[in-house]
């Protein structure tokens, strides 16, 4: 007889590959509007997965994760419009810069936890927001930077085509998902779960918990920068609003709603939040209040997120 855990794992795999298949087949059957929504979901799914490294696997809730997203987006905007740098140069430079910022911030936050970690990350993100808002000569201040061109790859592949750009983002999303999965499945990733459960116990076992939290923070910032790069090319415009607390709060909500510590859950949460934003904003200007109410209800009635509810049912079903 197969173990229940094996049944659950196979069902998870079937769900994952089924969803990927639907995403691959979607463009010919949906309008340009819905294709743009799917693209947004994938971009912010990467951001939510990167935050899940901290929240779900290391136990470090952050309210400043949009800082790395915004730094990468601004790097692409400045390099592509002011210095006419190509796609690979912009992308690599943006990821390196955002990772370097995460490495510096990590030195300040890795020794904290709980509400102290949350508040310090919030303060640091506001520093980055203030820099983007005030450094007018470089960032254009509140006006933001427009005119970010999408790249072409040869004469046949142009990312100005919405379907091509969608497949491009989907390929990067799947690559990032695989990298994060391998990272969290490694012995290092398993040790992060131990720190989440009991940091003092891990210290007694001889683990350098500060270093583990620091590297987790840097890795999360690096993966967040990928979503920032994609956002800059998708939107063609960046502004200080990409660094505001609202952006970090939305990523936080995506993880909570989908299910922290599940990896797939944050992407699902991103889909729900992006859909609600576009759906509710067409009916009311107070859509943020509605999303806030949904967040409160999720915390009260579904603290483990949608994914934990779903696979909890699968586990019970498989064990019968």
FENZI-V451506 format. One line per field, one symbol per residue. phi: phi as a letter, one per 30 degrees, with the letter a starting at -180 (. if undefined). burial: I if it has 16 or more other C-alpha atoms within 10 Angstrom, else O. Layout:
phi: ???
burial: ???
//
This chain:
phi: .ddeddddddddddddddddddddddedcbddddddddddddddddddddddedddccibdbcbddddedddddddddddcdchddeddddddddddddddddddedccddcaidddddddddddddddddddcddeccihddibciddddccicccbddddddddddddddedddedddddddddeddddddddddadddddddjdddddddddddddddddddddddddddddiabaeddcddedddddededdddkdicideeddddddddddedddddcbdcddddddddddddddcbddiddddddddddddddd
burial: OOOIOOIIOOIOOOOOOOOOOOOOOOIOOOOOOOIIIIIIIIIIIIIIIIIIIIIIIIIIIIIIIIIIIIIIIIIIIIIIOOOOOOIOOIIOIIIIIIIIIIIOIIOOIIOOIOOOIIIIIIOIIIOIIOOIIOOOOOIIIOOIIIOIIIIOOOOOOOIOOIIOIIIOIIOIIOOIIOOIIOIIOOOOIOIIIIIIOOIOOIOOOOIOIIOIIIIIIIIIIIIIIIIIIIIIIIOIIIIIIIIIIOIIIIIIIIIIIIIIIIIIIIIIIIIOIIIIOOOIOOOOOOIIOOIOOOIOOIOOOIIIIIIIOOOOOIIOOIOO
//
